[in-house]
Amino acid sequence: MSQGAGEGSGNPETGEMAGQISRHISQFVQAVELAAAGLFALLFGIGVVDLALQIAMTVPTGAITDPLVVIGFIETGLLLLIIVEVYQTVVAYVRQTDTRQIVRLVIYTGVIAMVRKVIIFRTSEYTTVQDALLAAMAYTVIILGLVSLLYVERKLGVSLD
């Protein structure tokens, strides 16, 4: 049985059509990435306004001096930094930035996220002291791993791609 046009016969038209489809898919993916970046930017803006309102509401009541309230503000601020790092990662993907820079952004996001977890860590949230200790050790291992990755990536100049 003979092969028809477009059935693996090496027809140039088939290759051209595949290239067009690939370009359209790439454009679609890039449009979705841009939409995601826009959503993260919007989320960051809303978060900043919300944090400012939270702070403004605690000043007249004097609650701003409560350490738990301040920790809540720090937690929100760090969450906003995570959103910024994710936004920058998405933008780096859209711009087709060097893989190494994208990896660095992802590591920074991980470090900020883990620092946030450590700051809001409360042993009372765990049923046993052993559970709290296990969580604390896990956080420590993750942070040390992320810091090690940053060291290797930045100081030694080892390419991670």
Residue pairs with C-beta under 8 A, 6 or more apart in sequence:
3 9
5 11
5 13
5 14
6 13
6 14
6 17
30 94
33 90
33 93
33 94
34 94
36 90
37 87
37 90
37 91
37 94
40 83
40 86
40 87
40 90
41 87
43 83
44 80
44 83
44 84
44 87
47 76
47 79
47 80
47 83
48 80
50 76
51 73
51 76
51 77
51 80
54 72
54 73
54 76
55 64
55 73
58 64
58 66
58 69
63 69
64 70
71 119
71 120
74 119
75 116
75 119
75 120
78 112
78 113
78 115
78 116
78 119
79 116
81 112
82 109
82 112
82 113
82 116
85 105
85 108
85 109
85 112
86 109
88 105
89 102
89 105
89 106
89 109
92 101
92 102
92 105
93 102
98 161
99 160
99 161
100 153
100 159
100 160
100 161
103 153
103 160
103 161
104 150
104 153
104 154
107 146
107 149
107 150
107 153
108 150
110 142
110 146
111 143
111 146
111 147
111 150
114 139
114 142
114 143
114 146
115 143
117 139
118 139
118 143
121 135
121 136
121 139
123 129
123 132
125 132
126 132
126 135
149 160
152 158
152 160
153 160
